[in-house]
Amino acid sequence: MFQAIKVITMLSVIGAAHFAVAGGSVSYRADVVPLVNARPDLNSALSGLRIADSGDGERISYIMCPALAGKRVGPYEFSAADAAGNAVSITFRTRERFVNAYGVVVAEFFDGEQIAGGDISNAVTVQEELVGISVRR
């Protein structure tokens, strides 16, 4: 019994470094455009690109945070085409702050990696902001 508890504890600690266990579909228009609109300085980097509406994001697992289970967060990846029709891949790099019911930030992530705080299991909301855009051919 003690070994089982020890293994579960170890898995919980290992899992804390990443909040997502799987990717999930996201909509560029519904999920990412609001983040882009909050950063007009980055919006110009997207001019001339035709971005597919369906892309990939990270999915918060029930085990890591029951209240936010299934929510998609960044980084987000989309296929696109430049003005010449060349295929490109776009990554929207994000920072997330997980907040508990008392309004306290309990953890912070950048591109899916935990950079501050601890356990997110008691978070009830996540504040997400766009911090950068990468375009690759």
N, CA, C and O atoms as a GROMACS GRO file, in nm:
protein
  548
    1MET      N    1   0.082  -0.119   0.000
    1MET     CA    2   0.000   0.000   0.000
    1MET      C    3   0.087   0.126   0.000
    1MET      O    4   0.060   0.220  -0.074
    2PHE      N    5   0.190   0.127   0.084
    2PHE     CA    6   0.279   0.242   0.090
    2PHE      C    7   0.345   0.267  -0.045
    2PHE      O    8   0.360   0.382  -0.086
    3GLN      N    9   0.386   0.160  -0.115
    3GLN     CA   10   0.450   0.175  -0.246
    3GLN      C   11   0.354   0.238  -0.345
    3GLN      O   12   0.394   0.323  -0.425
    4ALA      N   13   0.227   0.199  -0.342
    4ALA     CA   14   0.128   0.255  -0.434
    4ALA      C   15   0.111   0.405  -0.410
    4ALA      O   16   0.102   0.483  -0.505
    5ILE      N   17   0.106   0.445  -0.284
    5ILE     CA   18   0.093   0.587  -0.250
    5ILE      C   19   0.216   0.662  -0.295
    5ILE      O   20   0.206   0.774  -0.346
    6LYS      N   21   0.333   0.602  -0.277
    6LYS     CA   22   0.458   0.664  -0.318
    6LYS      C   23   0.461   0.684  -0.470
    6LYS      O   24   0.504   0.789  -0.517
    7VAL      N   25   0.417   0.584  -0.546
    7VAL     CA   26   0.416   0.594  -0.692
    7VAL      C   27   0.318   0.702  -0.736
    7VAL      O   28   0.351   0.781  -0.824
    8ILE      N   29   0.200   0.707  -0.677
    8ILE     CA   30   0.101   0.809  -0.712
    8ILE      C   31   0.155   0.948  -0.681
    8ILE      O   32   0.137   1.040  -0.760
    9THR      N   33   0.220   0.964  -0.567
    9THR     CA   34   0.279   1.092  -0.530
    9THR      C   35   0.386   1.132  -0.630
    9THR      O   36   0.392   1.247  -0.672
   10MET      N   37   0.471   1.037  -0.668
   10MET     CA   38   0.576   1.066  -0.766
   10MET      C   39   0.515   1.108  -0.900
   10MET      O   40   0.564   1.201  -0.963
   11LEU      N   41   0.410   1.039  -0.943
   11LEU     CA   42   0.345   1.074  -1.069
   11LEU      C   43   0.283   1.213  -1.061
   11LEU      O   44   0.286   1.288  -1.159
   12SER      N   45   0.228   1.249  -0.946
   12SER     CA   46   0.169   1.382  -0.928
   12SER      C   47   0.276   1.489  -0.938
   12SER      O   48   0.254   1.592  -1.001
   13VAL      N   49   0.391   1.466  -0.878
   13VAL     CA   50   0.501   1.562  -0.883
   13VAL      C   51   0.555   1.573  -1.025
   13VAL      O   52   0.579   1.684  -1.073
   14ILE      N   53   0.573   1.461  -1.092
   14ILE     CA   54   0.622   1.463  -1.230
   14ILE      C   55   0.521   1.535  -1.319
   14ILE      O   56   0.560   1.615  -1.404
   15GLY      N   57   0.394   1.506  -1.300
   15GLY     CA   58   0.290   1.568  -1.381
   15GLY      C   59   0.277   1.718  -1.361
   15GLY      O   60   0.224   1.787  -1.448
   16ALA      N   61   0.324   1.770  -1.249
   16ALA     CA   62   0.311   1.911  -1.222
   16ALA      C   63   0.392   1.997  -1.318
   16ALA      O   64   0.361   2.115  -1.336
   17ALA      N   65   0.493   1.941  -1.382
   17ALA     CA   66   0.574   2.018  -1.475
   17ALA      C   67   0.500   2.045  -1.605
   17ALA      O   68   0.531   2.142  -1.674
   18HIS      N   69   0.404   1.962  -1.639
   18HIS     CA   70   0.321   1.979  -1.759
   18HIS      C   71   0.176   1.964  -1.718
   18HIS      O   72   0.140   1.869  -1.649
   19PHE      N   73   0.091   2.059  -1.759
   19PHE     CA   74  -0.048   2.048  -1.719
   19PHE      C   75  -0.132   1.971  -1.818
   19PHE      O   76  -0.246   1.935  -1.786
   20ALA      N   77  -0.082   1.945  -1.934
   20ALA     CA   78  -0.163   1.879  -2.036
   20ALA      C   79  -0.114   1.737  -2.059
   20ALA      O   80   0.005   1.709  -2.055
   21VAL      N   81  -0.209   1.650  -2.084
   21VAL     CA   82  -0.171   1.513  -2.115
   21VAL      C   83  -0.198   1.481  -2.261
   21VAL      O   84  -0.156   1.377  -2.311
   22ALA      N   85  -0.267   1.568  -2.330
   22ALA     CA   86  -0.297   1.545  -2.470
   22ALA      C   87  -0.326   1.677  -2.538
   22ALA      O   88  -0.360   1.776  -2.473
   23GLY      N   89  -0.311   1.676  -2.668
   23GLY     CA   90  -0.346   1.794  -2.745
   23GLY      C   91  -0.496   1.797  -2.767
   23GLY      O   92  -0.567   1.702  -2.736
   24GLY      N   93  -0.542   1.906  -2.821
   24GLY     CA   94  -0.682   1.918  -2.852
   24GLY      C   95  -0.703   2.020  -2.961
   24GLY      O   96  -0.624   2.112  -2.977
   25SER      N   97  -0.810   2.003  -3.035
   25SER     CA   98  -0.841   2.096  -3.144
   25SER      C   99  -0.883   2.231  -3.088
   25SER      O  100  -0.952   2.240  -2.986
   26VAL      N  101  -0.840   2.335  -3.156
   26VAL     CA  102  -0.880   2.471  -3.121
   26VAL      C  103  -0.917   2.545  -3.249
   26VAL      O  104  -0.874   2.509  -3.358
   27SER      N  105  -0.996   2.648  -3.233
   27SER     CA  106  -1.036   2.732  -3.344
   27SER      C  107  -0.954   2.860  -3.340
   27SER      O  108  -0.945   2.926  -3.237
   28TYR      N  109  -0.895   2.895  -3.454
   28TYR     CA  110  -0.819   3.019  -3.461
   28TYR      C  111  -0.910   3.138  -3.430
   28TYR      O  112  -0.876   3.223  -3.347
   29ARG      N  113  -1.025   3.144  -3.495
   29ARG     CA  114  -1.115   3.258  -3.477
   29ARG      C  115  -1.168   3.266  -3.333
   29ARG      O  116  -1.170   3.374  -3.274
   30ALA      N  117  -1.212   3.155  -3.278
   30ALA     CA  118  -1.275   3.158  -3.146
   30ALA      C  119  -1.175   3.163  -3.031
   30ALA      O  120  -1.198   3.231  -2.931
   31ASP      N  121  -1.063   3.090  -3.043
   31ASP     CA  122  -0.971   3.074  -2.930
   31ASP      C  123  -0.847   3.164  -2.935
   31ASP      O  124  -0.797   3.206  -2.830
   32VAL      N  125  -0.798   3.194  -3.055
   32VAL     CA  126  -0.670   3.265  -3.065
   32VAL      C  127  -0.686   3.411  -3.103
   32VAL      O  128  -0.612   3.496  -3.053
   33VAL      N  129  -0.782   3.443  -3.190
   33VAL     CA  130  -0.799   3.582  -3.232
   33VAL      C  131  -0.818   3.676  -3.112
   33VAL      O  132  -0.761   3.785  -3.112
   34PRO      N  133  -0.896   3.638  -3.008
   34PRO     CA  134  -0.906   3.730  -2.893
   34PRO      C  135  -0.770   3.757  -2.827
   34PRO      O  136  -0.746   3.868  -2.779
   35LEU      N  137  -0.682   3.658  -2.824
   35LEU     CA  138  -0.547   3.679  -2.767
   35LEU      C  139  -0.465   3.771  -2.857
   35LEU      O  140  -0.392   3.858  -2.808
   36VAL      N  141  -0.478   3.752  -2.988
   36VAL     CA  142  -0.405   3.835  -3.084
   36VAL      C  143  -0.455   3.979  -3.077
   36VAL      O  144  -0.375   4.073  -3.081
   37ASN      N  145  -0.586   3.997  -3.068
   37ASN     CA  146  -0.642   4.132  -3.061
   37ASN      C  147  -0.594   4.209  -2.938
   37ASN      O  148  -0.590   4.332  -2.940
   38ALA      N  149  -0.559   4.138  -2.832
   38ALA     CA  150  -0.507   4.202  -2.711
   38ALA      C  151  -0.362   4.247  -2.729
   38ALA      O  152  -0.309   4.321  -2.645
   39ARG      N  153  -0.298   4.203  -2.837
   39ARG     CA  154  -0.158   4.239  -2.865
   39ARG      C  155  -0.145   4.296  -3.006
   39ARG      O  156  -0.093   4.227  -3.095
   40PRO      N  157  -0.190   4.418  -3.030
   40PRO     CA  158  -0.183   4.475  -3.165
   40PRO      C  159  -0.040   4.481  -3.220
   40PRO      O  160  -0.020   4.477  -3.341
   41ASP      N  161   0.058   4.489  -3.130
   41ASP     CA  162   0.197   4.491  -3.176
   41ASP      C  163   0.237   4.360  -3.243
   41ASP      O  164   0.324   4.359  -3.330
   42LEU      N  165   0.175   4.249  -3.205
   42LEU     CA  166   0.205   4.120  -3.268
   42LEU      C  167   0.114   4.091  -3.387
   42LEU      O  168   0.147   4.008  -3.472
   43ASN      N  169   0.002   4.160  -3.394
   43ASN     CA  170  -0.095   4.138  -3.500
   43ASN      C  171  -0.034   4.162  -3.638
   43ASN      O  172  -0.069   4.092  -3.734
   44SER      N  173   0.057   4.258  -3.649
   44SER     CA  174   0.118   4.290  -3.779
   44SER      C  175   0.201   4.173  -3.833
   44SER      O  176   0.220   4.162  -3.955
   45ALA      N  177   0.251   4.087  -3.746
   45ALA     CA  178   0.330   3.971  -3.790
   45ALA      C  179   0.244   3.872  -3.868
   45ALA      O  180   0.298   3.786  -3.938
   46LEU      N  181   0.114   3.883  -3.857
   46LEU     CA  182   0.023   3.789  -3.922
   46LEU      C  183  -0.031   3.841  -4.054
   46LEU      O  184  -0.101   3.768  -4.125
   47SER      N  185   0.000   3.967  -4.088
   47SER     CA  186  -0.054   4.022  -4.212
   47SER      C  187  -0.001   3.943  -4.332
   47SER      O  188   0.117   3.908  -4.338
   48GLY      N  189  -0.089   3.917  -4.424
   48GLY     CA  190  -0.051   3.843  -4.545
   48GLY      C  191  -0.056   3.692  -4.529
   48GLY      O  192  -0.030   3.619  -4.624
   49LEU      N  193  -0.089   3.643  -4.410
   49LEU     CA  194  -0.098   3.498  -4.389
   49LEU      C  195  -0.242   3.453  -4.392
   49LEU      O  196  -0.330   3.520  -4.337
   50ARG      N  197  -0.267   3.341  -4.454
   50ARG     CA  198  -0.399   3.277  -4.451
   50ARG      C  199  -0.388   3.162  -4.352
   50ARG      O  200  -0.324   3.061  -4.380
   51ILE      N  201  -0.450   3.177  -4.238
   51ILE     CA  202  -0.436   3.081  -4.128
   51ILE      C  203  -0.558   2.989  -4.124
   51ILE      O  204  -0.672   3.036  -4.124
   52ALA      N  205  -0.533   2.860  -4.121
   52ALA     CA  206  -0.642   2.762  -4.109
   52ALA      C  207  -0.714   2.785  -3.977
   52ALA      O  208  -0.652   2.822  -3.878
   53ASP      N  209  -0.846   2.763  -3.975
   53ASP     CA  210  -0.919   2.786  -3.852
   53ASP      C  211  -0.896   2.676  -3.749
   53ASP      O  212  -0.907   2.702  -3.629
   54SER      N  213  -0.866   2.556  -3.792
   54SER     CA  214  -0.847   2.445  -3.700
   54SER      C  215  -0.698   2.422  -3.673
   54SER      O  216  -0.618   2.407  -3.765
   55GLY      N  217  -0.664   2.421  -3.545
   55GLY     CA  218  -0.526   2.398  -3.504
   55GLY      C  219  -0.520   2.313  -3.379
   55GLY      O  220  -0.620   2.253  -3.338
   56ASP      N  221  -0.404   2.309  -3.318
   56ASP     CA  222  -0.382   2.228  -3.198
   56ASP      C  223  -0.341   2.314  -3.080
   56ASP      O  224  -0.268   2.413  -3.095
   57GLY      N  225  -0.388   2.275  -2.963
   57GLY     CA  226  -0.348   2.338  -2.838
   57GLY      C  227  -0.326   2.230  -2.735
   57GLY      O  228  -0.340   2.111  -2.765
   58GLU      N  229  -0.292   2.270  -2.616
   58GLU     CA  230  -0.276   2.176  -2.506
   58GLU      C  231  -0.408   2.163  -2.432
   58GLU      O  232  -0.484   2.259  -2.424
   59ARG      N  233  -0.434   2.046  -2.377
   59ARG     CA  234  -0.558   2.021  -2.304
   59ARG      C  235  -0.527   1.998  -2.157
   59ARG      O  236  -0.442   1.917  -2.123
   60ILE      N  237  -0.596   2.070  -2.071
   60ILE     CA  238  -0.579   2.051  -1.927
   60ILE      C  239  -0.651   1.922  -1.887
   60ILE      O  240  -0.768   1.903  -1.919
   61SER      N  241  -0.581   1.836  -1.817
   61SER     CA  242  -0.639   1.707  -1.778
   61SER      C  243  -0.721   1.721  -1.649
   61SER      O  244  -0.698   1.810  -1.568
   62TYR      N  245  -0.817   1.630  -1.633
   62TYR     CA  246  -0.900   1.627  -1.512
   62TYR      C  247  -0.813   1.600  -1.389
   62TYR      O  248  -0.838   1.656  -1.282
   63ILE      N  249  -0.713   1.517  -1.403
   63ILE     CA  250  -0.627   1.481  -1.291
   63ILE      C  251  -0.552   1.604  -1.240
   63ILE      O  252  -0.534   1.621  -1.119
   64MET      N  253  -0.508   1.689  -1.332
   64MET     CA  254  -0.431   1.807  -1.291
   64MET      C  255  -0.520   1.918  -1.236
   64MET      O  256  -0.480   1.989  -1.144
   65CYS      N  257  -0.641   1.934  -1.293
   65CYS     CA  258  -0.728   2.043  -1.249
   65CYS      C  259  -0.872   2.013  -1.286
   65CYS      O  260  -0.916   2.045  -1.396
   66PRO      N  261  -0.947   1.953  -1.195
   66PRO     CA  262  -1.085   1.914  -1.226
   66PRO      C  263  -1.173   2.029  -1.276
   66PRO      O  264  -1.253   2.009  -1.367
   67ALA      N  265  -1.160   2.147  -1.219
   67ALA     CA  266  -1.246   2.259  -1.257
   67ALA      C  267  -1.220   2.307  -1.400
   67ALA      O  268  -1.308   2.366  -1.462
   68LEU      N  269  -1.100   2.283  -1.451
   68LEU     CA  270  -1.064   2.331  -1.585
   68LEU      C  271  -1.042   2.217  -1.684
   68LEU      O  272  -0.991   2.239  -1.793
   69ALA      N  273  -1.082   2.097  -1.646
   69ALA     CA  274  -1.059   1.979  -1.731
   69ALA      C  275  -1.117   1.999  -1.871
   69ALA      O  276  -1.232   2.041  -1.887
   70GLY      N  277  -1.035   1.969  -1.969
   70GLY     CA  278  -1.078   1.980  -2.108
   70GLY      C  279  -1.050   2.114  -2.170
   70GLY      O  280  -1.057   2.127  -2.293
   71LYS      N  281  -1.020   2.216  -2.092
   71LYS     CA  282  -0.991   2.349  -2.146
   71LYS      C  283  -0.862   2.343  -2.228
   71LYS      O  284  -0.764   2.280  -2.188
   72ARG      N  285  -0.864   2.410  -2.341
   72ARG     CA  286  -0.745   2.419  -2.426
   72ARG      C  287  -0.670   2.547  -2.394
   72ARG      O  288  -0.729   2.653  -2.376
   73VAL      N  289  -0.538   2.534  -2.388
   73VAL     CA  290  -0.450   2.648  -2.366
   73VAL      C  291  -0.330   2.633  -2.459
   73VAL      O  292  -0.310   2.528  -2.520
   74GLY      N  293  -0.250   2.738  -2.468
   74GLY     CA  294  -0.134   2.737  -2.558
   74GLY      C  295  -0.018   2.660  -2.501
   74GLY      O  296  -0.019   2.620  -2.384
   75PRO      N  297   0.083   2.640  -2.583
   75PRO     CA  298   0.098   2.701  -2.715
   75PRO      C  299   0.001   2.642  -2.816
   75PRO      O  300  -0.038   2.525  -2.808
   76TYR      N  301  -0.037   2.726  -2.913
   76TYR     CA  302  -0.128   2.685  -3.019
   76TYR      C  303  -0.051   2.676  -3.150
   76TYR      O  304   0.033   2.761  -3.178
   77GLU      N  305  -0.079   2.573  -3.228
   77GLU     CA  306  -0.012   2.556  -3.357
   77GLU      C  307  -0.114   2.546  -3.468
   77GLU      O  308  -0.213   2.474  -3.458
   78PHE      N  309  -0.086   2.620  -3.578
   78PHE     CA  310  -0.176   2.623  -3.693
   78PHE      C  311  -0.095   2.614  -3.822
   78PHE      O  312   0.020   2.658  -3.828
   79SER      N  313  -0.157   2.558  -3.922
   79SER     CA  314  -0.102   2.561  -4.057
   79SER      C  315  -0.151   2.689  -4.123
   79SER      O  316  -0.260   2.738  -4.092
   80ALA      N  317  -0.070   2.742  -4.214
   80ALA     CA  318  -0.108   2.864  -4.284
   80ALA      C  319  -0.036   2.867  -4.418
   80ALA      O  320   0.046   2.780  -4.450
   81ALA      N  321  -0.068   2.969  -4.496
   81ALA     CA  322   0.001   2.994  -4.623
   81ALA      C  323   0.038   3.141  -4.626
   81ALA      O  324  -0.040   3.226  -4.584
   82ASP      N  325   0.158   3.170  -4.678
   82ASP     CA  326   0.198   3.310  -4.690
   82ASP      C  327   0.140   3.368  -4.819
   82ASP      O  328   0.068   3.299  -4.892
   83ALA      N  329   0.171   3.493  -4.846
   83ALA     CA  330   0.113   3.562  -4.962
   83ALA      C  331   0.147   3.493  -5.094
   83ALA      O  332   0.070   3.502  -5.189
   84ALA      N  333   0.261   3.424  -5.100
   84ALA     CA  334   0.302   3.353  -5.222
   84ALA      C  335   0.243   3.212  -5.229
   84ALA      O  336   0.266   3.140  -5.326
   85GLY      N  337   0.168   3.173  -5.127
   85GLY     CA  338   0.108   3.040  -5.125
   85GLY      C  339   0.195   2.932  -5.063
   85GLY      O  340   0.158   2.814  -5.067
   86ASN      N  341   0.309   2.970  -5.007
   86ASN     CA  342   0.398   2.872  -4.942
   86ASN      C  343   0.341   2.830  -4.807
   86ASN      O  344   0.290   2.913  -4.731
   87ALA      N  345   0.350   2.702  -4.778
   87ALA     CA  346   0.301   2.650  -4.650
   87ALA      C  347   0.393   2.692  -4.537
   87ALA      O  348   0.516   2.684  -4.549
   88VAL      N  349   0.334   2.738  -4.428
   88VAL     CA  350   0.409   2.775  -4.308
   88VAL      C  351   0.336   2.718  -4.187
   88VAL      O  352   0.218   2.684  -4.194
   89SER      N  353   0.406   2.709  -4.078
   89SER     CA  354   0.350   2.667  -3.950
   89SER      C  355   0.363   2.783  -3.853
   89SER      O  356   0.469   2.844  -3.842
   90ILE      N  357   0.257   2.812  -3.783
   90ILE     CA  358   0.257   2.923  -3.688
   90ILE      C  359   0.234   2.870  -3.548
   90ILE      O  360   0.143   2.790  -3.525
   91THR      N  361   0.317   2.914  -3.455
   91THR     CA  362   0.299   2.880  -3.314
   91THR      C  363   0.271   3.008  -3.237
   91THR      O  364   0.348   3.104  -3.243
   92PHE      N  365   0.160   3.008  -3.165
   92PHE     CA  366   0.125   3.120  -3.080
   92PHE      C  367   0.170   3.083  -2.939
   92PHE      O  368   0.114   2.993  -2.877
   93ARG      N  369   0.272   3.152  -2.890
   93ARG     CA  370   0.332   3.121  -2.761
   93ARG      C  371   0.260   3.199  -2.652
   93ARG      O  372   0.237   3.319  -2.665
   94THR      N  373   0.224   3.129  -2.546
   94THR     CA  374   0.138   3.189  -2.444
   94THR      C  375   0.192   3.170  -2.302
   94THR      O  376   0.276   3.084  -2.275
   95ARG      N  377   0.139   3.255  -2.214
   95ARG     CA  378   0.166   3.240  -2.071
   95ARG      C  379   0.031   3.227  -2.002
   95ARG      O  380  -0.062   3.303  -2.032
   96GLU      N  381   0.020   3.132  -1.912
   96GLU     CA  382  -0.103   3.109  -1.837
   96GLU      C  383  -0.078   3.129  -1.688
   96GLU      O  384   0.024   3.088  -1.634
   97ARG      N  385  -0.175   3.192  -1.625
   97ARG     CA  386  -0.175   3.206  -1.479
   97ARG      C  387  -0.299   3.135  -1.427
   97ARG      O  388  -0.412   3.170  -1.463
   98PHE      N  389  -0.278   3.036  -1.342
   98PHE     CA  390  -0.388   2.960  -1.283
   98PHE      C  391  -0.424   3.024  -1.150
   98PHE      O  392  -0.338   3.047  -1.065
   99VAL      N  393  -0.554   3.053  -1.134
   99VAL     CA  394  -0.602   3.131  -1.020
   99VAL      C  395  -0.704   3.048  -0.941
   99VAL      O  396  -0.792   2.984  -0.999
  100ASN      N  397  -0.691   3.050  -0.807
  100ASN     CA  398  -0.785   2.975  -0.723
  100ASN      C  399  -0.909   3.060  -0.693
  100ASN      O  400  -0.919   3.174  -0.739
  101ALA      N  401  -1.001   3.006  -0.616
  101ALA     CA  402  -1.128   3.073  -0.585
  101ALA      C  403  -1.110   3.201  -0.504
  101ALA      O  404  -1.201   3.284  -0.499
  102TYR      N  405  -0.993   3.220  -0.443
  102TYR     CA  406  -0.966   3.340  -0.365
  102TYR      C  407  -0.897   3.449  -0.447
  102TYR      O  408  -0.864   3.556  -0.395
  103GLY      N  409  -0.877   3.421  -0.577
  103GLY     CA  410  -0.812   3.519  -0.664
  103GLY      C  411  -0.659   3.515  -0.658
  103GLY      O  412  -0.592   3.605  -0.709
  104VAL      N  413  -0.605   3.411  -0.597
  104VAL     CA  414  -0.461   3.398  -0.582
  104VAL      C  415  -0.404   3.315  -0.698
  104VAL      O  416  -0.456   3.208  -0.730
  105VAL      N  417  -0.299   3.366  -0.761
  105VAL     CA  418  -0.232   3.290  -0.866
  105VAL      C  419  -0.156   3.176  -0.800
  105VAL      O  420  -0.066   3.199  -0.720
  106VAL      N  421  -0.192   3.052  -0.834
  106VAL     CA  422  -0.129   2.936  -0.772
  106VAL      C  423  -0.018   2.876  -0.857
  106VAL      O  424   0.066   2.801  -0.807
  107ALA      N  425  -0.016   2.909  -0.987
  107ALA     CA  426   0.089   2.859  -1.075
  107ALA      C  427   0.091   2.941  -1.203
  107ALA      O  428  -0.009   3.001  -1.243
  108GLU      N  429   0.208   2.941  -1.265
  108GLU     CA  430   0.223   3.011  -1.392
  108GLU      C  431   0.298   2.920  -1.489
  108GLU      O  432   0.395   2.853  -1.452
  109PHE      N  433   0.250   2.918  -1.613
  109PHE     CA  434   0.309   2.836  -1.718
  109PHE      C  435   0.347   2.922  -1.836
  109PHE      O  436   0.284   3.024  -1.863
  110PHE      N  437   0.451   2.880  -1.908
  110PHE     CA  438   0.490   2.943  -2.034
  110PHE      C  439   0.511   2.833  -2.136
  110PHE      O  440   0.593   2.744  -2.115
  111ASP      N  441   0.436   2.838  -2.245
  111ASP     CA  442   0.443   2.735  -2.350
  111ASP      C  443   0.426   2.594  -2.295
  111ASP      O  444   0.493   2.501  -2.339
  112GLY      N  445   0.336   2.579  -2.199
  112GLY     CA  446   0.306   2.447  -2.145
  112GLY      C  447   0.400   2.399  -2.036
  112GLY      O  448   0.380   2.290  -1.983
  113GLU      N  449   0.500   2.476  -2.003
  113GLU     CA  450   0.597   2.439  -1.899
  113GLU      C  451   0.575   2.527  -1.776
  113GLU      O  452   0.563   2.649  -1.787
  114GLN      N  453   0.571   2.464  -1.661
  114GLN     CA  454   0.551   2.540  -1.538
  114GLN      C  455   0.675   2.621  -1.505
  114GLN      O  456   0.786   2.568  -1.503
  115ILE      N  457   0.655   2.751  -1.478
  115ILE     CA  458   0.768   2.839  -1.447
  115ILE      C  459   0.759   2.897  -1.306
  115ILE      O  460   0.857   2.953  -1.256
  116ALA      N  461   0.642   2.886  -1.243
  116ALA     CA  462   0.627   2.938  -1.106
  116ALA      C  463   0.508   2.871  -1.039
  116ALA      O  464   0.417   2.821  -1.104
  117GLY      N  465   0.511   2.872  -0.907
  117GLY     CA  466   0.400   2.818  -0.829
  117GLY      C  467   0.408   2.669  -0.813
  117GLY      O  468   0.514   2.608  -0.826
  118GLY      N  469   0.293   2.611  -0.784
  118GLY     CA  470   0.289   2.468  -0.754
  118GLY      C  471   0.167   2.401  -0.813
  118GLY      O  472   0.141   2.410  -0.933
  119ASP      N  473   0.094   2.336  -0.727
  119ASP     CA  474  -0.021   2.254  -0.764
  119ASP      C  475  -0.134   2.339  -0.822
  119ASP      O  476  -0.172   2.440  -0.764
  120ILE      N  477  -0.187   2.297  -0.938
  120ILE     CA  478  -0.297   2.371  -0.999
  120ILE      C  479  -0.434   2.306  -0.974
  120ILE      O  480  -0.534   2.352  -1.029
  121SER      N  481  -0.438   2.202  -0.895
  121SER     CA  482  -0.562   2.126  -0.879
  121SER      C  483  -0.676   2.209  -0.820
  121SER      O  484  -0.793   2.175  -0.841
  122ASN      N  485  -0.646   2.315  -0.749
  122ASN     CA  486  -0.751   2.399  -0.690
  122ASN      C  487  -0.781   2.524  -0.773
  122ASN      O  488  -0.860   2.608  -0.730
  123ALA      N  489  -0.720   2.537  -0.889
  123ALA     CA  490  -0.747   2.652  -0.975
  123ALA      C  491  -0.890   2.644  -1.028
  123ALA      O  492  -0.940   2.536  -1.057
  124VAL      N  493  -0.954   2.759  -1.039
  124VAL     CA  494  -1.090   2.764  -1.093
  124VAL      C  495  -1.097   2.844  -1.222
  124VAL      O  496  -1.197   2.840  -1.293
  125THR      N  497  -0.990   2.916  -1.252
  125THR     CA  498  -0.984   2.991  -1.376
  125THR      C  499  -0.839   3.001  -1.422
  125THR      O  500  -0.745   2.984  -1.344
  126VAL      N  501  -0.824   3.028  -1.549
  126VAL     CA  502  -0.690   3.047  -1.604
  126VAL      C  503  -0.692   3.176  -1.686
  126VAL      O  504  -0.782   3.199  -1.766
  127GLN      N  505  -0.590   3.258  -1.663
  127GLN     CA  506  -0.573   3.382  -1.738
  127GLN      C  507  -0.462   3.357  -1.839
  127GLN      O  508  -0.351   3.319  -1.803
  128GLU      N  509  -0.493   3.377  -1.966
  128GLU     CA  510  -0.396   3.345  -2.071
  128GLU      C  511  -0.363   3.471  -2.150
  128GLU      O  512  -0.451   3.552  -2.180
  129GLU      N  513  -0.236   3.486  -2.184
  129GLU     CA  514  -0.195   3.598  -2.268
  129GLU      C  515  -0.096   3.551  -2.374
  129GLU      O  516  -0.016   3.461  -2.350
  130LEU      N  517  -0.104   3.614  -2.489
  130LEU     CA  518  -0.013   3.586  -2.599
  130LEU      C  519   0.117   3.660  -2.574
  130LEU      O  520   0.116   3.781  -2.550
  131VAL      N  521   0.229   3.589  -2.580
  131VAL     CA  522   0.359   3.654  -2.557
  131VAL      C  523   0.448   3.652  -2.680
  131VAL      O  524   0.549   3.724  -2.684
  132GLY      N  525   0.415   3.572  -2.781
  132GLY     CA  526   0.496   3.571  -2.900
  132GLY      C  527   0.438   3.483  -3.008
  132GLY      O  528   0.350   3.400  -2.984
  133ILE      N  529   0.488   3.504  -3.130
  133ILE     CA  530   0.444   3.427  -3.246
  133ILE      C  531   0.568   3.378  -3.319
  133ILE      O  532   0.661   3.456  -3.345
  134SER      N  533   0.571   3.249  -3.353
  134SER     CA  534   0.680   3.193  -3.433
  134SER      C  535   0.621   3.146  -3.565
  134SER      O  536   0.518   3.079  -3.567
  135VAL      N  537   0.686   3.180  -3.675
  135VAL     CA  538   0.644   3.135  -3.807
  135VAL      C  539   0.759   3.056  -3.867
  135VAL      O  540   0.872   3.104  -3.876
  136ARG      N  541   0.729   2.931  -3.908
  136ARG     CA  542   0.832   2.844  -3.966
  136ARG      C  543   0.787   2.794  -4.104
  136ARG      O  544   0.669   2.765  -4.126
  137ARG      N  545   0.880   2.785  -4.193
  137ARG     CA  546   0.852   2.730  -4.326
  137ARG      C  547   0.872   2.582  -4.325
  137ARG      O  548   0.854   2.517  -4.428
   0.00000   0.00000   0.00000
